Amino acid sequence: MISPLKKARLSREQTLQFVADAVGIDTGNLSRIERGIQVPSKDLTEKLAQYFDGEDGEIDKRERADLTDVGQHIHRTVEELLTLTFQIYCRPTSGQ
């Protein structure tokens, strides 16, 4: 399944490099974001949405909200995993 972000970029026949330069990120990061491997920050999500909205509104408000919700969910999950990892590895062992 093609992401809305990649769909918007391809519909404009723009390269990863072109869009990455326009929003100030590395092409590798943009590629990973398009493939769902990397989650953009809230700031970057807004930059991307503004970039494409400025052209013809391909990424609508619902899609932008969806991207933001996914990003926030993943950030919360990572925070929970880090907390659990810290609790597991920093737990006092018996006999100390």
N, C-alpha and C positions, 0 to 999 in steps of 0.2 A: 504494500500500500504506500502510495506516495504522500508525503506530508503536505499540508497546506502551504508551508513555507517554500518547499521545493517546487510545488506546483506554481506558486506565484513567480518564483525566479525563472523557471523554465518558460512560462507563458510570455515573459518579456525577453526571452532569449538572452538572458544575462548570465555571465559566468560566475562561479563561486568567488573568484578573485574580485570581480567588479563589485558584487554586493558586499563582500567582506570589507573591501576598502571603503565603501560608502558608509558603513556603520562602525568602522574602526576595530575590526577583529581579524584574527588569523583565518585563512581559508580552511585549515584543518578543523578549527573549532566550528565554523559554519557547516562544514560537511557533516561533522558528528551530530550537530543540532538537527540538521535536516533528516538524518537517519534515526534520530531518537536515542542516540547513544549518550549524548551530553545534553544537559538541561541548561537552557540559557538563564542568566540572572533576570530578575524582574526588570532591571534597567535595560538590558539588552533586548528583552522581549518587547519593551516599549519602543526602542530604537528601530527594531525590525518592522514592527507594526506601523510606525510612523513613516518609515521609508516606503513601504509598499502602499500604504493608504494614500500617501502623497502622489502616487502615480495613478491609480484608478480604483483604490479601495478593495483590491482582491482579498485581503485578509480582513474579514468583517469583525465587528465587535464581539460576536459570539466566539469566533475562532480565537481571537486575542484573549478573551476571558478563559477559554479552554486551555490555551497554552500557559497562561498565568496560573490557573488552578493546578495543572499537572506539575509545573515547576514548584509551586508551594508545597504540594503533597510530597514530592520527592525530597525537598529540603527538610520537611518535618520527619520523614522516614529516616533520612541520613542522620539527623540529630538524635533520633531515638536509638538508632543502632550504635552511634558513638557513645551515648549515655550507658547503654547496656554493656558495651564492650569495656568501658571504664569501670563499671561496677563489678564485672566479672574478674577483670585482671587486677583490680585494686582491692579486692575483698581480702580481709585478713584471713589467713589460714589458721586452722585449729592448732593449738599448742603454742601460740605466740603470746 
